[in-house]
Amino acid sequence: MTAAHSPTARPGTERSPLRQALLVLLTGVLAVAVLALAGWLLIDDFFTDVLALAALALALALAVALAVATHARRTAAALRADIAERERRAAHFADETVPALAARLRTGTSAATALATAETPADAPHQRVLKVLAEEMGRSETSKAAAMAACANAAGRMQALATSMLADLREMEHRHTDETVLGDLLHLDHRTAQAGRLADSIAVLTGARSGRRWAKPIVMESILRGAMGRIGGYQRVRLHSTSRLFVAGHAAEGVMHALAELLDNAANFSPPTAEVHVYVEEVPSGAIITVEDSGLVMSEVALRRAERAVSAAPLDLTALSGTRLGLAVVGALARKHGMSVSFRPSARGGTGALMMIPQELISRPKQEETQTPSPADSRAPRAERPALREVTATPEHAPAAPESAPPATATATAASTPAASEDLTEYGESGLPKRRRGRTLAAAHADHDPPTRKLRPRANHSPAETAARFGTFRRAVRGEQDTAPGRDAPAADTPTSQPEDENS
């Protein structure tokens, strides 16, 4: 089989109708030329007649060739137009019809409804392709939705179980004063908090409601410490923050969870003895939380993968690996609350993660009006200043204070000293004393301490007393005792302000 008749031959090797017509015309011209030359040489009537007949035949052949060429040209133009139209329809089908159908199916629309609202192709083959595609994608989306719902349901059950276990453990911590038992309960408390964070991560990836919400803003320090309490290597985390910003209650859980994932990532990818440092910086557009570690610097491929995971692009569960879900959770929470996350090399030799909290989620404490205290105000009793957190409250199992303890004489000494009565210590919003300018800390304490103060040796406490004191401190940190006015500060795992727990 020759290349001209082969179906796989190149388009330029086949003879077109116009080319064939020109070949016939050229053959006729050559024949007429031969006959004319013979007639001129022989000059006979017979050859003259033959020459006339040849010229007539040549004219007819020329007319037929021209007609065939014209028809072939028109046919080729029509075929080219039809091919172009089919290509345009195919491109429209692939670029617009199919993506529109897929978008409708991803929103939960049934295959029949999506086909009814989709643009119907003009040709039957494309209609059949569209129908089969809609049915297959519909079944796939239904299976995906069922799997996501099952995972979300399981995550919700895990969240509820972890929350109830934490409540039971904290109740046991309050009942038991034995140091060994209390230490074991605290260890279980910490492990349960990590399990709860994993359940929250699954809920975030499946689109379910995660964590809880609070009606009141949460102070930034409590956000940082709450994130620390949810990771395994919390002992290696060092906080460098004096920020007094507050995070909106509806976003506090998301910010805390995202920060916990960044802290866990930094602790896992750094040496076991290296520290992880956390900084908070206030900027005009909000607040930036920086997490720096001393681990290995991320490669270009790992950096691009991490930036893609926390970018604003929609979450693609098929691109996730089974062991690295933290950055995907951070990206989902960042998209939900309008935060942005970026990475850079750390000055400590590792990687720094920067999480930007927008201004919409940030609030600042109200500035109290500063007034010059009058002599009457300076002699006011100390009970009227902002109350401190009741950290030293005696628990129900703690031993009572010995009756032989001498009463404090600082108040009487201060009352008998005019300078001390006129120079009382000022207290801030947090309840901590403020040092005035121009005075050293020793001088400030010297005004209030009795001049004949004697140091008493520290008493040796039994393990039961130590555990009781630690339990008292733990309850105070967790906010289970009375807090100062305006201090709704969560710590460790559970915030102190619990207006309405909305657990999944």
TORZA-344170 format. One record per residue (C-alpha): x, y negated, z negated. Coordinates in steps of 0.5 Angstrom, whole numbers, plus 500, padded with zeros to 3 digits. Each point is the difference from the previous one (the first is absolute). Layout:
# TORZA-344170
  px  py  pz
   X   Y   Z
...
# end
This chain:
# TORZA-344170
  px  py  pz
 500 500 500
 503 493 502
 501 494 496
 494 497 504
 495 505 498
 502 501 493
 496 498 495
 506 498 496
 503 496 505
 502 493 499
 495 495 503
 505 497 505
 501 506 503
 493 501 503
 498 497 507
 495 495 499
 494 499 506
 503 494 502
 507 503 501
 497 505 504
 496 495 504
 507 497 502
 503 506 502
 495 502 505
 500 493 503
 508 500 500
 499 507 504
 495 497 505
 505 494 501
 505 505 502
 496 504 504
 498 494 504
 507 498 501
 502 507 503
 494 500 505
 502 492 502
 507 502 501
 498 506 504
 495 496 505
 505 495 501
 505 505 502
 495 504 505
 495 495 502
 495 504 502
 492 499 500
 500 507 495
 504 497 495
 497 493 500
 493 504 499
 504 504 494
 503 493 497
 493 497 500
 497 506 497
 505 500 495
 499 493 498
 493 501 499
 502 505 495
 505 496 497
 495 495 499
 495 505 497
 505 502 495
 502 493 498
 493 499 498
 499 506 497
 506 499 496
 498 493 498
 493 502 497
 503 506 496
 505 495 497
 495 495 498
 496 506 497
 506 502 496
 501 494 498
 493 498 497
 500 507 497
 507 499 497
 497 494 497
 494 503 497
 504 505 497
 505 496 497
 494 495 497
 496 507 497
 507 502 497
 501 493 497
 493 500 497
 501 507 497
 506 498 497
 497 494 497
 494 504 497
 505 505 497
 504 495 497
 494 497 497
 497 507 497
 507 501 497
 501 493 497
 493 497 498
 495 506 500
 504 505 497
 503 496 494
 493 496 499
 497 507 499
 505 502 495
 500 494 496
 492 501 499
 501 507 498
 506 498 495
 494 496 497
 496 506 498
 495 499 506
 498 507 503
 502 503 507
 493 499 503
 499 493 497
 507 498 503
 499 503 507
 493 496 500
 504 494 499
 506 501 504
 501 498 507
 498 505 505
 505 502 505
 498 499 507
 502 507 502
 498 507 498
 507 503 498
 501 494 495
 493 501 497
 502 507 498
 507 498 498
 497 494 495
 495 505 497
 505 506 499
 504 494 497
 495 497 495
 498 507 498
 507 502 498
 501 494 496
 494 500 497
 501 507 497
 507 497 498
 498 494 497
 495 504 496
 505 505 497
 504 494 498
 495 496 496
 498 507 497
 507 501 498
 501 493 498
 494 500 495
 502 507 497
 507 497 498
 497 493 498
 495 505 496
 506 504 497
 504 493 498
 494 497 497
 499 507 495
 508 499 499
 499 493 498
 494 501 495
 504 506 497
 506 496 499
 497 495 497
 496 504 495
 507 504 498
 503 493 499
 494 498 495
 501 507 497
 507 499 499
 500 493 497
 495 502 495
 504 506 498
 506 495 500
 496 496 495
 498 506 495
 507 503 500
 506 497 496
 505 505 501
 506 498 504
 501 506 504
 492 501 501
 500 492 502
 506 501 505
 497 506 503
 493 496 501
 504 494 503
 504 505 505
 493 503 502
 497 493 501
 505 498 504
 500 506 505
 492 499 500
 501 493 502
 505 502 506
 494 505 502
 495 495 500
 505 495 504
 500 506 505
 493 501 500
 499 492 502
 505 501 505
 496 505 504
 493 496 499
 504 494 503
 502 504 506
 493 503 501
 497 493 499
 496 502 494
 500 495 494
 506 501 496
 501 498 492
 496 495 497
 498 493 500
 500 494 495
 496 494 499
 506 496 497
 507 498 503
 506 504 498
 506 497 498
 506 502 504
 504 503 495
 495 505 498
 500 501 508
 507 502 500
 500 504 493
 494 504 503
 503 502 506
 506 502 496
 496 505 496
 498 503 506
 507 503 503
 504 505 497
 507 496 499
 497 494 497
 506 500 495
 504 498 506
 496 494 502
 502 493 497
 495 494 500
 503 493 502
 493 496 499
 498 494 497
 494 498 504
 494 499 497
 495 501 506
 494 504 500
 498 505 505
 492 500 502
 496 506 497
 498 503 506
 507 500 503
 504 502 494
 499 507 500
 502 500 508
 506 496 498
 502 504 494
 500 506 504
 504 497 506
 505 498 496
 500 507 496
 502 503 507
 505 495 502
 503 502 493
 500 507 500
 503 500 507
 506 496 498
 501 504 494
 500 507 504
 504 497 505
 506 498 496
 505 503 495
 497 503 494
 504 495 495
 498 494 505
 496 495 497
 494 497 504
 499 492 499
 493 496 501
 500 493 501
 494 495 501
 500 494 504
 495 495 501
 499 496 506
 495 495 503
 497 506 504
 499 505 494
 505 504 496
 506 505 503
 501 506 496
 507 503 502
 502 507 498
 508 501 501
 504 507 499
 507 502 501
 499 506 504
 502 501 508
 498 495 505
 495 502 504
 502 501 507
 497 497 506
 495 505 502
 498 501 493
 499 492 499
 495 500 506
 496 506 498
 499 497 493
 498 493 503
 495 504 505
 497 503 494
 499 494 496
 498 495 506
 493 498 502
 499 505 505
 494 505 498
 502 506 496
 502 506 505
 499 507 495
 503 504 506
 507 496 499
 501 502 493
 504 505 497
 498 504 494
 505 498 495
 501 492 502
 493 497 498
 502 494 496
 502 495 505
 493 502 504
 496 499 494
 504 493 499
 498 498 507
 493 502 499
 499 496 493
 504 494 504
 495 500 505
 494 500 496
 502 494 495
 504 496 505
 507 501 498
 506 501 504
 506 505 498
 507 499 503
 507 503 499
 507 498 500
 507 502 498
 501 499 492
 506 496 497
 500 506 496
 502 505 505
 494 503 502
 493 497 503
 495 495 497
 493 500 501
 496 494 500
 493 499 499
 496 494 501
 494 499 496
 495 494 504
 498 494 496
 493 502 501
 502 506 495
 504 495 495
 497 496 494
 504 496 495
 498 499 493
 497 493 498
 505 495 497
 498 498 493
 500 493 499
 506 498 496
 499 495 494
 505 497 495
 498 503 494
 498 495 494
 503 501 493
 493 503 498
 500 505 506
 508 502 498
 497 501 493
 495 505 503
 500 507 497
 503 505 505
 494 504 500
 497 495 506
 506 502 505
 498 505 505
 500 507 497
 506 505 502
 498 507 502
 499 504 494
 506 504 501
 501 502 493
 493 502 498
 501 506 496
 497 506 503
 495 505 496
 505 505 499
 506 495 498
 502 500 493
 498 494 496
 505 495 498
 504 501 494
 497 495 494
 506 498 498
 502 496 506
 501 493 498
 496 495 502
 502 495 506
 503 493 497
 501 497 507
 493 496 500
 501 498 493
 507 497 501
 498 497 507
 494 497 496
 505 497 495
 505 497 505
 497 494 504
 505 501 506
 497 507 501
 493 497 499
 501 495 506
 504 505 504
 495 506 501
 502 504 506
 496 500 507
 497 506 503
 498 501 507
 494 503 504
 504 507 499
 500 499 492
 508 500 500
 503 494 497
 503 494 504
 507 497 498
 500 493 501
 506 496 504
 506 499 496
 499 505 495
 504 507 500
 496 506 498
 504 501 494
 498 493 498
 493 501 501
 500 506 496
 504 497 494
 494 495 499
 495 506 499
 504 505 497
 501 499 492
 507 498 498
 501 506 495
 498 505 505
 503 507 498
 500 506 505
 497 506 498
 503 507 503
 495 503 505
 496 506 497
 501 507 503
 494 502 503
 497 507 501
 499 503 507
 492 499 498
 501 493 498
 504 499 507
 495 503 504
 494 496 497
 504 494 501
 501 502 507
 493 501 501
 498 493 497
 505 497 505
 497 504 506
 493 498 498
 502 493 500
 503 501 507
 494 503 503
 496 495 497
 495 504 496
 501 495 494
 498 493 500
 503 495 505
 502 493 500
 495 495 504
 500 500 507
 505 506 500
 497 506 504
 507 503 502
 500 508 502
 506 503 498
 503 507 502
 494 504 503
 494 497 498
 499 492 500
 497 498 494
 494 496 503
 495 505 502
 494 497 502
 497 505 505
 503 506 501
 499 502 507
 503 507 501
 499 504 506
# end
